[in-house]
Amino acid sequence: MELIQGNLSVADYSAKFEALCVFSPHYNPVEAEEDKCVKFESGLRPDIKQLIGFSEIRDFPTLM
């Protein structure tokens, strides 16, 4: 799963990310919430990633 935000809005990127997570069992269990957040952040554009990177949000709905 190598999705990157690129020119997508954060909302569109989030929707695609969630749609692709269905196919990756690693990101579906509750125990994988932190991994899912880290993966989501890694695909964000650098300017957005810089704004949220230091907050280390590990609750996916909050992060989105």
LORO-749701 format. One record per residue (C-alpha): residue in one letter; z negated, y negated, x. Coordinates in steps of 0.25 Angstrom, whole numbers, padded with zeros to 4 digits, always signed. Layout:
<guros>
aZYX/...
</guros>
This chain:
<guros>
m+0000+0000+0000/e+0005-0012+0007/l+0006-0023-0003/i+0006-0037+0001/q+0005-0049-0007/g+0016-0057-0001/n+0022-0067-0011/l+0014-0060-0023/s+0003-0068-0030/v-0011-0062-0029/a-0010-0057-0043/d+0003-0050-0041/y-0001-0044-0028/s-0014-0039-0035/a-0006-0033-0046/k+0003-0025-0036/f-0009-0021-0028/e-0016-0015-0040/a-0003-0008-0044/l-0002-0002-0031/c-0016+0002-0030/v-0014+0012-0041/f-0006+0020-0031/s-0016+0020-0020/p-0028+0028-0023/h-0036+0022-0012/y-0037+0009-0019/n-0041+0014-0033/p-0055+0019-0032/v-0067+0009-0033/e-0071+0013-0019/a-0058+0007-0014/e-0060-0007-0019/e-0063-0013-0005/d-0050-0006+0001/k-0042-0011-0011/c-0047-0026-0009/v-0044-0025+0006/k-0030-0019+0003/f-0027-0030-0007/e-0032-0041+0003/s-0023-0036+0014/g-0011-0038+0005/l-0014-0052+0002/r-0006-0064+0008/p-0014-0069+0020/d-0017-0082+0014/i-0024-0076+0002/k-0030-0065+0011/q-0036-0076+0019/l-0043-0082+0007/i-0050-0069+0002/g-0051-0061+0015/f-0064-0066+0019/s-0071-0063+0005/e-0069-0048+0006/i-0068-0046-0009/r-0069-0031-0011/d-0068-0031-0027/f-0053-0030-0030/p-0053-0037-0043/t-0061-0049-0037/l-0051-0049-0025/m-0039-0050-0034/
</guros>
